[in-house]
Amino acid sequence: MVNDAEENAARDKEFKETAEARNEADHLAFSLEKAIQDAGENVDAADKAQAEEVIKRVRDAVASDDPARIKEARDEIQKLSM
């Protein structure tokens, strides 16, 4: 019974980390998309294209439910957003 609890705790921790990464990535994608829309024509075309590509990769990663892919996409959009 204790072993089951430990196994479940590890899975729960992984699930929580994945959910947090998914939520953060989705939030960052939404925020970046909104910032681009708000800036309108003031955003360089190359920067806008790069941001839109990263947003697409984030949304694809979130839809995949692959924890490693979600975390990688989250990290990528964080770097771009800074």
C-alpha positions as CSV (number, residue, x, y, z in Angstrom):
1,M,0.0,0.0,0.0
2,V,2.9,2.4,0.8
3,N,4.5,1.5,-2.5
4,D,1.3,2.3,-4.3
5,A,1.2,5.7,-2.6
6,E,4.8,6.4,-3.6
7,E,4.2,5.4,-7.2
8,N,1.0,7.5,-7.3
9,A,2.9,10.5,-5.8
10,A,5.5,10.3,-8.5
11,R,2.9,10.2,-11.2
12,D,0.9,13.0,-9.6
13,K,4.0,15.1,-9.4
14,E,4.8,14.6,-13.1
15,F,1.1,15.3,-14.0
16,K,1.2,18.5,-12.0
17,E,4.5,19.7,-13.6
18,T,3.1,18.9,-17.0
19,A,-0.2,20.8,-16.3
20,E,1.7,23.8,-15.0
21,A,4.0,23.8,-18.0
22,R,1.0,23.5,-20.3
23,N,-0.8,26.4,-18.6
24,E,2.2,28.6,-18.6
25,A,3.0,27.9,-22.2
26,D,-0.6,28.6,-23.2
27,H,-0.7,31.8,-21.2
28,L,2.6,33.0,-22.8
29,A,1.3,32.2,-26.2
30,F,-1.9,34.2,-25.6
31,S,0.0,37.1,-24.1
32,L,2.5,37.2,-27.0
33,E,-0.3,37.0,-29.6
34,K,-2.1,39.8,-27.9
35,A,1.0,42.0,-27.7
36,I,1.6,41.5,-31.4
37,Q,-2.0,42.5,-32.2
38,D,-1.9,45.5,-29.9
39,A,1.3,46.7,-31.5
40,G,-0.1,46.4,-34.9
41,E,2.1,47.9,-37.6
42,N,4.8,48.8,-35.1
43,V,6.1,45.2,-35.1
44,D,8.8,44.3,-37.6
45,A,7.5,41.8,-40.1
46,A,10.4,39.3,-39.4
47,D,9.8,39.6,-35.6
48,K,6.0,39.0,-36.1
49,A,6.6,36.0,-38.3
50,Q,9.1,34.5,-35.8
51,A,6.6,35.1,-32.9
52,E,3.7,33.6,-34.9
53,E,5.8,30.5,-35.6
54,V,6.7,30.0,-31.9
55,I,3.1,30.5,-30.9
56,K,2.1,27.8,-33.4
57,R,4.8,25.4,-32.0
58,V,3.5,26.1,-28.5
59,R,-0.1,25.4,-29.4
60,D,0.9,22.2,-31.2
61,A,3.0,21.1,-28.2
62,V,0.1,21.8,-25.8
63,A,-2.2,19.8,-28.0
64,S,0.2,16.9,-28.1
65,D,0.2,16.2,-24.3
66,D,3.9,15.3,-24.6
67,P,5.5,16.7,-21.4
68,A,8.9,17.1,-22.9
69,R,7.6,18.9,-25.9
70,I,5.4,21.2,-23.9
71,K,8.3,22.2,-21.6
72,E,10.6,22.8,-24.6
73,A,8.0,25.0,-26.3
74,R,7.4,26.8,-23.0
75,D,11.1,27.5,-22.7
76,E,11.3,28.7,-26.3
77,I,8.4,31.2,-25.9
78,Q,9.8,32.4,-22.6
79,K,13.1,33.3,-24.3
80,L,11.3,35.1,-27.2
81,S,9.1,37.0,-24.8
82,M,12.0,38.5,-22.8
